[in-house]
């Protein structure tokens, strides 16, 4: 862990010079080399290149989202457990994104978790405003499962509303913090979570209490009607991920995970042993790995 912290601090030092060249460049602007004359020599052309827009070693983190980012049902039944959060947690077994980027001490001092269990996309603008007040260099976003996990298919958040609320959230952040970076995780594959969790008798009993009924109700019902219902939920999740990808792509300081969370093949080891739906500690660790790869990649 100390070695990671050392690497992170070294990376921050390397990036310091690059940050100086970005002064006056907002989230949607171009690099700081615009307007400079090129002498025609290779060395002049090299020095005129703009520094990278994306900082792979941000020095502070704020997390927004829902129960997944709060570590719900990962440590105890029906309870948040933010210490195992993939984004900002301190648990050594999870090795959260904050710990990987900032080190143990840095994560404790310079990361904050604003996620709320049960939150939907319509709640994101308020969370984003709260996160912006702390002026983080990176904001992580994981939200959308609750928009699909409703009492019925008809109660799911329409894709257009989902997109509009995400656009509003990102615009509000940009108004307050033009240079802050955003990592956006895709909505998990709820159909796969159903197919994995239904193999556990205890999990199915917990689901009967009302956990994500649009997908999980009557877990053993394989009739054509039940299959169509689950497929409709799945299509809505795919629509949500398309909205996240497309809105994020318009912002040079936003990175979508490329559907990495959606595509991850969660097994029973990665699911909570209390509800067989939310990520376990192991599942949280896998989410942290995906986030770290995306944030530190040279190209998105």
N, C-alpha and C positions, 0 to 999 in steps of 0.2 A: 504493500500500500504506500509506503514511504517512497518507493521507487517511482510509482505512478505520479505521486505528488511532485517529485523532482522533475520528471519529464514534463508535467503540466506547467511548472514554473519556468522551465527552460523554453518551452514553446511560447509562453506569454512574453518572455524577454525578446524572442526572435520577432514576434508580431509587433512589438512596440514601435519599431521604425516604420513598419507598414501602416500602422494606424495614423502616424503623423502625416503621411502622404494623402490620407483620406479626408483630411480636414475640409469642411465645406461641402462634402458629398453626401446627399441624403440617400434614403433607401432605394429610390427609384432613379438616382442619377448615375452618371458614368464616373470613371476613375479620375484621379486628380491630375492626369497628364493632359487633359483637353486644353487646347489653346497654346500649347508649347510648340515651338518650332523644332523641326527635326533637321539636324545638320547634314543628314545623309550618311553619316558614318554608323557602323554597326553599334559602337558603344553608345552613341547618342540615341539611336533608336531603342536600345535596351533600357536606358535610363528613363525614357519617355513612357514606357509601358505603365499602365495604372496598377497599383497594388491590388491584390485580391480583395473582393468585396466581403467574402465570407471569412470570418475569424474562426479557425478551428480550435482555439483555446480560449473560449470566453471565461471571464473571471468572476461572474456571478450568474445565478440561475433562479428563475421563478417558474413554478409548475402550476398549470391550470388544468381543470378537467373534472373527472367524476370519480366514482368509487375505486376504479382500478388504480388511479394515481394516489388514492388515500390508503391503499393496501387493505381494502375491506375484505374480511373473512380470511385473511392470510395467517393471522395469529390466533384469533379466537372467534367464536361464532357471533355473527351479527355485530361486529365491531370493526372500526377503523384501526389500522396499524401503520401509521405513516412512517415508522422507522424502517419498514421493509419496502417502501415505495421505490419503484424503478427509477423515478426521477430525482428524488431528493433524500432518500432514506439513508440511515447510518448503518444498517445491518451489514456485517462483513460478508455474510453468505450471499447477499444480493449484489453488493458492489455497484451501487447506484450510479447513474450518470453523473450526479454531482460529485460523488467520491472519486470517480475515475478522472474527472476533469479538474477538480479543485483540491483533491486530497481530503483526508478525514477532517482535519481542522478547518480547511477552507469550506468544505460542504456545510459544516455546522455553523459557520459564521456568515457565509455568503450565498446561501440557498434558502428559498422559502416555498412552502406548499400551500397554494390557494385553492386547490381542488376541493370539491364538495360531493360527498356521496349522494347519488340520486340526481346530479346535475344533468341538464340537457343543453343542447346548443343555444337555446334562448337565454340561458344563464351565463354564457361565456362573455358577453360584453361587460357585465359587472365584474366578473373575475379578472378579466384583462385589465380593467381600470385599476383594480386593487393591486395587481401585479406591477403595473406601470409606475405606481407611486414609489416603489422601491428602486426604480431605475436599473433593472437587471440588464446584463449584456445578452442573455439568452432566455427566451420564454419557451417552455415545452407545452405542447397541447395534445391531450388525448381525451376525446369526447365524442359521443355519438351513439354508443351502445344503448343508452337509455331512451334515445329518440326512436329506436326500433323496438326496444323492449317495453311495449305498452300492453294495455289490457286486451287489445285486439288489433288486428291489422289496420282497421279503419282509424284507429287512434294514433298511429305512428305519425311522426312529424313529416309533413310534405317535404320533398327534396328541395323545392324552391325556397321554402322558409328556412330550411337548414343552411342552404347556400347564403341567403341574405344575412342571416345572423352571423355567420362566419366572416363574411365580408365586412360587416359592421364592426366586429371585434378586431379584425386586423387593421381596419382603417383607424379605429380609436387608438390602437397602440402606435401606429405610425404618426398620428398627430402629436402624441406625447413624446415618443421616443423614435425618431426617424432611423436611428442606426441599430436599434436592438434587433437581434436575430431571433428567428422563430423556427423551432423544430416541430413538425406536425406528424403525429402517428396516425396511421390508418385505423379505422374501426375494425375490431376483431371479427373473425369469421364465426358468426353465431350459429350457423348450421353445423359447423364442425364441432363447436362446443356442445351442441345437443347430441351429436352422434357419439362423442366421447363420454359425456356424463351419463347418458342413459344406460350405460353398462353397469352402473353402480346402483343397487337397490336403495341405499340410504339417500343418495343424491336425488333420486326421483321422488322420494318422500318429501324432501326439502323443497323441491320444485313445486309441489302441490300447494305450498303456502303462498304462491303467487309470484315466484321469481321468473321474470321475463315470459309472461304467459303467451305473448304473441308467437314466440318460438317454442317454448318448453311445455306448454299445456298439453296434457294427454301424451306424455312422452313416448308411450309404446303404440300409439295410434298410427298405423301405417296406411290408412285408407287414402284414396286419391284426394279427398277433401283436405285432410291433414297435411298431406304432402304439398298440395298447392299453397296452403297457408304458409308453410315454412319457406317455400320457394319465393313467395311474395316478400316475406321479411328479408330474405337473403338479397333479393334484387334491390330492396330499398337501401340496405347496407352498402351495396355496390354503388348505388347512386350517391350516397353520402361520401364515399371515398373519392368518387369522380369529382364532386364539388370541392373537397379538400385539396385534391391535386391541382385542379384548374385555378382555383383562387390563389393558392400558394405560388403557383408558377408565375403569376403576374408580379410578384414581389421578389426582388433580387436578394433580399435577406431572409427568405423563407425557404425551408427545405422540407419537403414531404418525404416520407420514408419509402416511397415507391411500392406501397402495399405490402411492405415486409411484415408488419404485424398481422394483417389480414391473411397473408400467405403462410405464416408460421403454423406448423402442425402441432398445436398444443396436444399433449398426451395427458393421461391421468396424473402423472407426476407433476405436471405444471398447473394442475387445478386444485382449488381449495378442497380440503378433506371435509369441510363443513357444508359447502353448497355445490361442489363439483361444477362450478361455473366461473367464479372469479379466479384470478391467478393465485397460485400458492407462492411461497417464497421462491421456489425454483422457477415458476412462471414469471415472477417479477424480475428475477435475474436475467431471464431470456429477453425480456422487454428492455432492460438496461443495456444489454449487448447490442440490440438492434439500434437503439438510440445513439449509443456511442459510435457505432460504425457510421451512421448517417451524419452525425455532427462533425466527426473528424475526417471524413472522406475529402480528398483533394478536389473532387468534382462531385456534384450532387447525383 
